[in-house]
Amino acid sequence: MSLEPLGHPHGPSRIPVSPRVSPHMSPRVSPHVSPCPQEVDIGLAADVGTLQRLPKIVGSQSLVNELAFTARKMMAPEAQSCGLVSRVFPDKATLLQGALDVAAAVAARSPVAVQGTKVNLLYSRDHPVPESLRYMATWNMSMLQTDDILKSVQAAMEKKGPEDVPFSKL
């Protein structure tokens, strides 16, 4: 089975998945793939951000070194245990239901809050904590112009969930 390139000139990205997931789910998914591009196998250093991002995600420089230097395959249980993936699903149906449940939970929240959280998580990934805290304070000062907080507090007092709140649009 081959993987389709995901826009990278040197080959496909690698996505870890459960070995029990059908390899026919998607042309991008295989039960025997490495989270690191295998450029090292063809004489290149990984150049799509893996070497810069993976150490921050995994938190183990020695594991990242091993994966990057050897292009060894990582199976889903190991990917989950080192924090590379948050969950592993036993089959396609469970995977799709899990994804839909997460999407529904996110969609039930304030779009302003979700977007602000996303922007600040990405900012914090690449900046020191004090700088990220200043950025967050500035972000919140500018984004607190909606009624979403008041609506959320009122819904909580009425024992309603976020899915019952008519949040502001972006």
C-alpha positions in Angstrom: 0.0 0.0 0.0 1.3 3.5 -0.8 0.5 6.8 0.8 -0.5 9.9 -1.2 1.8 12.9 -0.8 0.3 15.7 1.2 1.8 18.5 -0.6 5.4 18.0 0.5 7.9 17.8 -2.4 10.0 15.0 -0.8 7.1 12.6 -0.1 4.1 11.8 2.1 3.5 12.9 5.7 3.3 10.0 8.2 0.3 9.7 10.5 0.3 7.1 13.4 -2.9 5.1 13.8 -4.1 2.1 15.6 -3.0 -1.2 13.9 -6.6 -2.4 14.1 -7.8 0.5 11.9 -8.4 -0.5 8.3 -5.7 0.7 6.0 -8.5 1.4 3.5 -10.0 4.2 5.6 -8.0 6.8 3.8 -5.1 6.9 1.4 -3.2 9.0 3.9 -3.4 6.5 6.8 -1.5 3.2 7.2 -1.1 1.1 10.3 2.7 0.9 9.7 3.9 4.5 9.4 6.3 6.7 11.2 5.5 10.1 12.7 8.7 11.5 11.2 9.0 12.0 7.4 11.5 9.4 6.2 13.7 11.9 4.4 16.7 10.4 6.3 16.2 7.2 4.3 16.8 9.2 1.1 19.7 11.4 2.3 17.8 14.5 3.5 17.1 16.1 6.8 13.4 16.5 7.6 12.5 19.9 6.4 8.7 20.3 7.0 8.9 21.4 10.6 9.0 18.0 12.2 12.4 18.5 13.8 11.3 21.8 15.2 7.9 20.7 16.5 8.1 17.1 17.5 10.5 17.6 20.5 8.0 20.1 22.0 5.1 17.7 21.4 6.7 14.5 22.7 8.9 16.0 25.4 11.6 13.4 24.9 14.6 14.5 22.8 16.1 11.0 22.9 12.9 9.5 21.4 12.7 12.2 18.7 16.4 11.6 17.9 15.8 7.9 17.5 12.8 8.4 15.3 14.4 11.1 13.2 17.8 9.3 12.8 16.3 5.8 12.0 12.9 6.5 10.5 11.6 3.7 12.7 7.9 3.0 12.6 5.8 4.0 15.6 2.6 2.2 16.4 -0.5 3.8 17.9 0.0 2.6 21.5 3.5 4.1 21.6 2.2 7.3 19.9 -0.5 7.6 22.6 1.9 6.9 25.5 4.3 9.6 24.4 1.6 12.2 23.8 1.8 12.3 20.1 -1.9 11.4 19.8 -4.5 11.9 22.4 -6.7 8.8 21.7 -6.6 5.6 19.8 -9.8 4.1 18.4 -10.4 0.4 17.7 -12.1 0.9 14.3 -13.3 3.4 11.7 -16.8 3.7 13.1 -15.6 4.5 16.6 -13.0 6.9 15.2 -15.7 8.8 13.2 -18.1 8.9 16.2 -15.3 10.2 18.4 -14.4 12.9 15.9 -18.0 14.0 15.5 -18.4 14.1 19.3 -15.4 16.4 19.6 -16.6 18.6 16.7 -20.0 18.9 18.3 -18.5 19.9 21.6 -16.3 22.6 20.0 -19.2 23.8 17.8 -21.3 24.3 21.0 -18.8 26.9 22.4 -18.5 30.5 21.6 -16.7 30.9 18.2 -14.9 34.0 19.6 -13.6 31.9 22.6 -12.6 29.0 20.4 -10.8 31.1 17.9 -9.1 33.1 20.7 -8.0 29.8 22.4 -6.6 28.5 19.2 -4.6 31.6 18.4 -3.3 31.8 21.9 -2.3 28.1 22.1 -0.3 28.5 18.9 1.3 31.8 20.1 2.2 30.2 23.5 3.8 27.2 21.7 6.5 29.5 20.3 6.9 32.2 22.9 8.0 32.3 26.6 5.3 32.2 29.3 5.5 35.8 30.4 5.2 37.0 26.8 2.3 34.7 26.1 0.5 35.9 29.2 0.9 39.5 28.0 -0.4 38.5 24.6 -3.4 36.7 26.2 -4.3 39.8 28.3 -4.2 42.0 25.2 -6.2 39.5 23.2 -8.9 39.3 25.9 -9.1 43.1 26.3 -9.9 43.3 22.6 -12.2 40.3 22.3 -14.4 41.0 25.4 -16.6 43.1 23.2 -19.2 40.3 22.7 -22.0 39.3 25.0 -20.8 35.7 25.0 -19.6 35.8 28.6 -22.9 37.2 29.9 -24.8 34.7 27.9 -22.7 31.8 29.2 -23.1 32.9 32.8 -26.8 33.3 32.4 -27.1 29.9 30.8 -25.0 28.3 33.7 -27.3 29.9 36.2 -30.3 28.5 34.4 -28.6 25.0 34.3 -28.3 25.1 30.5 -25.3 23.8 28.5 -23.2 25.8 26.0 -25.2 24.2 23.1 -28.3 26.2 24.3 -26.5 29.6 24.1 -26.9 31.8 21.0 -23.2 32.9 20.8 -21.9 35.8 18.7 -20.7 35.1 15.2 -17.1 35.8 14.3 
